[in-house]
Amino acid sequence: MARKSNKRFNDRSRFPHKKRLLATIAVVVVLAFGNWFAHQPTASRASFGVMEPTLESLGIITADITDALGLTGHDVSVPYTSTPTRGPLPFGEPKVIDPKKTPDDLVVLKRKGYWVAWSPSLRHPVWTAYSVPTTKLLEFPPERPPFERDPQAPKSSSPTDYTGSGYDRGHMAPNYLIATRFGKAAQRETFLMSNIAPQKPTLNRGPWRLLEQTVADDLSGIGDTLWVITGAVPERQRRVGKSSVFVPKGFYKIIAAIHQGRLRVLAIFMPQEIRESKRPRYCFCSIDDLEEMTGLDFFPTLSKERQTALEAPEANRFWPTWSLFQ
């Protein structure tokens, strides 16, 4: 009898270990699925419907880490050994190829820290372009200046156009990045209304803010310089309050860097109605997608072969930043 009792006791004592092992396996499987989900194309993730936000949260647990190590995800890049021209648009100024989507009335204004293409008919900027040097001029930005009309922008909007409208005054060239790289005078120019477009608060204070931080603090160490095109996807269905300022459909960033002999690009699009909890890593798209939405041609000075290689694919990670970078 004693031997049987000991056997039953030993069986029971081993059971918790089996239970923990099964639980560990289950956790690993769930995390692996979340990581897989995080690297699926945008359209594929959307097919999960109401489960998408939950699966996005699950994927964040590991995907950012494995991406930073270069273990997961893929980039969009082409061999590139040339020295790019100086300025914020070394691969050419975006060109209007479909005036029905982006009006061809753009006025390009060259500021200290960025260039902006202002549309008098939309009364908001269509794109801005700026470089991001690795070295900071200031560690922290000065106090925010007030918003002001831009006397150089035809039909410049007014800060009061946005008052009580339910839309934020959204920076295209960002305050923090321009201030820390180019100084106080350049920062003041980011508060001119020619650099401002209407953004829903959930967008401006949520994923868009996180994206700006990622570009300024995390991606800026890749290569000597980043080049960023930030733009609005025009739409003529809504206006800001009672003003004549049109509300864009959404916003995008195209980020480029030269690293280890390759030109690398990222494209990201965020619609106005985005969830505030959405993470930027779930907003990747292709440059072809953005050209279709905007009617603009990006990187026009690159060869057709390079444009095709860079613009058709969709990246699914931010560039790796640790020692395993490939």
N, C-alpha and C positions, 0 to 999 in steps of 0.2 A: 504493500500500500504506500509505503514511504516513497518507493521509486516512482510510482504513478503520480503522486502528488508533486514530486520534484519536477517531473516531466511537464505537467500542466503549468507549474510555476515558471519553468524555463521558457515554455512557449509564450506565456503571457508577457514575460520580461522582454522577449525579442520583438513582440508585436509593435511597441511604440517606435522602434527603430525602422521597421518596415513602413510604418505610417509616415514618419518623417521623410523617408526616402521617396515615397510616392508623392508627398506634398512638394518636395524639392523638385522632382521631375516635372510636376504639374506647373510649378512657377516658371521653370526654365522654358517649358513649351509655350506658356502664355507670353513670356517676355520675347521669345523668338518670333512668335506670331506678330506681336506688336511692332517689333523691329522690321519684319517683312512688310507689314502694312505701311509703315512710315516711308518706305522707299517705292511704293507703288505710284504710278502716274496719277495726276489729279483726277482725271475722269474715272479711273478705276476705284479710287477711294470714295468718290461721290456715290458710286453704285451701292455702297453699304447703307445708304439712307440714314435713318435716325441713329444707327449705331456708329456713324462716323465720328462724332465728337468723343465718344468713349474710347474708341480704338485709337484716335489721335493721342489722347492722354496716355494711353498704354504705351504707344510707340515712343513717346518722348523719353520714357524712363531709360532706355538704352541707346536709342538711335543717335542722339547728339554725341555720346561718348564714342561709340564705334565709328561714327563718321570722322570725328576729330582725330582718331588714330589712323584713319585711312583704311579701315577694315571693311567698311560697307559703303554703299552708294557709288555713284559715278559722276564724273565731271563732264563738261563740254569744253573741248579745247582743240587747238590746231598748232602744229609747229610754227614758231615765229621767232626769228632771230634778228629782225631789223630793229633799228632804234626809232621809236615812234616820234612824231613831231610833238613839239611842246604845246601846252594848252589843254583845256578840258575835253577837246574832241579830236584826239589824234587819228581816229579812224573815219572822220568825216561827220559833217553836220547832218542831223536827220532831215530827210527831204520829204515834202508832201507829194505823195503819188496818187492820192484819192481825196480831192477837195470836198467830197460829200461827207467824209468822216472827220478830217481835220481841215479847217479853212486855210486857204493859202494867203491870208492877210497877216501872217506872222511878222512881228517886229522883234529882231534879235537885239537884246540889250546886253552889253558886256560889262559886268561888275568886277569888283576887286577879287572876289572869291568864286564867282560862278558866272555863267551865261544863262540867259533866260529868253525863251521865245514867247512873247506876249501876243494874245489874240484880241484885238479890239472888238470883234463881233461877239466873242464868247465872254469877254471881260474877265478872263482868268488866264494864267500861263498854260501853255500846252506842254512844254518841256523845259527843264533846266539841265545844265551839264556842269560838272565840277570834278576836279581831281582831289585825291585824298593822300597827301604826303604822309609818310610813316611818322615823321617827327612833328610833334605838337609845338606850336608857338606859345600857347597858353594851356595850362593844365585844366583850368576851369573857365567857363565863359563868363564875361562880365554880366552885370544885371541886364535883364531884358529891356530893350528900348520900346517905345510905343510904336504901334503900327501907323504908317503914313501913306497917303496917296503918292503915286510916283509921277512927277511932272513930265518924265520922258516917255511914259507909256500912254499912247493914245486911248482916250476913254477909260483912264485908270479908275478902278473901283475905289470905294471909300471904306475905311474901317467900319463905319456905321451901317453899311449895307448888310453886314452880318448880324448886327445887334438884334437879339430876340428871334432869329431865324431858325434856330435849332441846328445850325451848322457851325463848326469851328473854323477859325482862320488857319487853314492848314499850310504849313511851310512846304515848298517844293525843294529848294536848297535849304537844308536844315540849319537851324540856329546854332546848335551845339557844335556840329562838325565844322562849319565855316568859321565860327568864332575861335575854336581851339587851333585850327590850322592857319588862319589868315588874319586874325586879330579883331580888335574892337570895331574899327571902321568898316571892315567887311561884314561883321555881324549886323551892324545897323542896316546895311543894305538888304539883309534877308527879311527885314520887317517892312520893306516897301511892298505895297499891295500888288505890284507886278509879280511878286514871288509867292503870292497867296492864292489858294484855291479852296473852295468849300469842301469840307470833309465832315462826315458824320462823327460825333464824339466817340462812338464805339470803335471806329477805325483809327482816328487820330490819336487817341489816348491808349489804344490797345496794341494790335499787331503792327501798326505803322510805326509807333514809337519804338517798339522792340526791334524792328528792322533797322531803323536809323541808328540805334545803339550798336547793333551787330556790325553794321558797316563801319562806323566810326572807331569802335574799340576792338573788334575781333578780326575782321577781314583786312584791316589796314596794314597788318604785318605781312601780308602775302605780296611779295615783290616790293619794289621801291615806291610804287605809286599805284593807287586804284583810280579808275575813271568811272564815273557814275552818270548815267542819264536817268533823271527822275521825271516822270510825265503823268499827265492826266489823259484819260480816255474820254474824248468829248461826247456830249449828248445834249440834245436841245429839248428835252421833255419837261425839265423842272428848272425853276429859278430860285435864287436865294431870297426868301421873303417876298417883298414887293419890289425888289431891285431888278435890274436887267442882267444880273450875273447868272450865267447858266451853271447848273450842277453837273460835274463830270460823272460818268458811269462808274469810274473807279480809277485807281492809280497804280503805277508800276515803277520798278527800278530795273535798269540793266547795268550790271557791274562787270567791269573788265580788269584784268591784271595780266602782266607778263611775268611768268615764273618758270625757272628751270627750262628755258627755251621754248615755252609754249604760251600762246595767248588763250587765257581762260575766261569764260563768260558765265554769268548767271542772269536769269530773267525771272522776275517775280511780279505777280499781279494780285491786287487786293480790291474787291468790289466795295462800293459804298456800304452795302448792307452786311458786311462781314461780322461774324461773332467777335465780341471783344476778347474772348479767350483763345481765339485762333492763333496758332504759332506761325511765324514766318516760314518755317521749313515746310509747311503744308500749302504754300502759295506759289511754288515754282511753276513756271510755264515755259514755253519756247519763245524765242524771239519772233519766229514766224507767227505765232499766236498774237503777239503784240502788234506786228505789222498788219495783220488782218483786222484787228480791232481799231487801230488808230489811223490806218491809211498812210503811215510813214515808212520810209526806207531807212533802216539803221545800218551803220558801218558801210556807207556807200563807196568808200575808197578801197575797201578790201576787194580782192579778186572774187569772181563769182564762185569759184571752188571753195574758197575759205568762208564766204558768206553762207553757202549751203551747209557746210560742215558745222558752223557755229549756230546757225539760226533754226535748223530743223529739229535737233534733239532737245529734250527737256532734262536738265540736270535734276538730281534728286537729293543733293546735300550741299551744305556750305563747305567751302574748301577746307580740307584737313589742316590743322594748325600745329600738330605735335610732331615728334621726331619721325613718325612713320609715314610722313607725307610722301606721296608718290606723284 
